[in-house]
Amino acid sequence: MGISQELLEILACPKCKGDLELTANQGGLACNACKLLYRIEDDIPIMLIDEAETVDDGEHARLLAKAEADGIQPTFAA
């Protein structure tokens, strides 16, 4: 089933309140500003800061490129 586009549009990072990007495998939501990944389990995003994982540099670069290609401006200072 996956995460709906409507849900993606309203979700924000619990730590910085920034935008989230769906990972390539659709297994999580990543925050570019915090470099945190929030897992998705059974189509439910786990939006707990204590359970978030750090995004590796490769995935972070891919997410930034995707956001730029989609016309999304960063909500943080690079």
C-alpha positions as CSV (number, residue, x, y, z in Angstrom):
1,M,0.0,0.0,0.0
2,G,2.7,2.6,1.0
3,I,2.5,6.1,2.3
4,S,0.0,8.3,0.6
5,Q,1.1,11.6,-1.1
6,E,-1.3,13.5,1.1
7,L,0.4,12.1,4.3
8,L,3.9,12.9,2.9
9,E,2.9,16.5,2.3
10,I,1.9,17.1,5.9
11,L,4.6,15.1,7.8
12,A,7.6,17.1,9.1
13,C,10.7,16.1,11.0
14,P,9.9,15.9,14.7
15,K,13.3,17.3,15.6
16,C,13.6,20.3,13.3
17,K,10.2,20.5,11.7
18,G,11.8,20.4,8.2
19,D,10.6,18.5,5.1
20,L,11.0,14.7,4.8
21,E,11.9,12.7,1.7
22,L,10.8,9.2,1.0
23,T,13.9,6.9,0.7
24,A,14.6,5.1,-2.6
25,N,13.3,1.7,-1.2
26,Q,10.3,3.5,0.5
27,G,11.4,2.0,3.8
28,G,11.7,5.3,5.6
29,L,11.5,9.1,5.6
30,A,14.7,11.1,5.7
31,C,15.3,14.6,7.0
32,N,18.0,16.4,5.0
33,A,18.6,19.0,7.7
34,C,19.1,16.5,10.6
35,K,20.4,13.6,8.5
36,L,17.9,11.4,10.3
37,L,15.9,8.5,8.9
38,Y,12.5,7.6,10.3
39,R,11.6,4.0,9.5
40,I,8.3,3.0,8.0
41,E,6.8,-0.2,9.4
42,D,3.6,-1.8,8.1
43,D,2.9,1.5,6.2
44,I,3.2,3.5,9.4
45,P,6.0,6.0,9.8
46,I,7.8,5.7,13.2
47,M,8.3,9.4,13.9
48,L,10.2,9.1,17.2
49,I,13.5,11.0,17.4
50,D,15.0,8.4,19.7
51,E,14.3,5.6,17.2
52,A,15.6,7.5,14.1
53,E,18.8,6.4,12.4
54,T,21.5,8.6,11.0
55,V,21.4,8.8,7.1
56,D,24.7,7.9,5.5
57,D,26.4,10.5,3.2
58,G,25.5,8.6,0.0
59,E,21.8,8.5,0.8
60,H,21.9,12.1,2.0
61,A,23.4,13.3,-1.3
62,R,20.8,11.3,-3.3
63,L,18.0,12.9,-1.2
64,L,19.4,16.4,-1.8
65,A,19.6,15.8,-5.5
66,K,16.1,14.5,-5.6
67,A,14.8,17.5,-3.7
68,E,16.6,19.8,-6.0
69,A,15.2,18.0,-9.1
70,D,11.7,18.2,-7.6
71,G,12.1,22.0,-7.0
72,I,12.1,21.7,-3.2
73,Q,14.2,24.4,-1.5
74,P,16.2,23.3,1.6
75,T,14.8,24.5,5.0
76,F,18.3,24.5,6.4
77,A,21.7,26.2,5.8
78,A,24.0,24.0,3.7
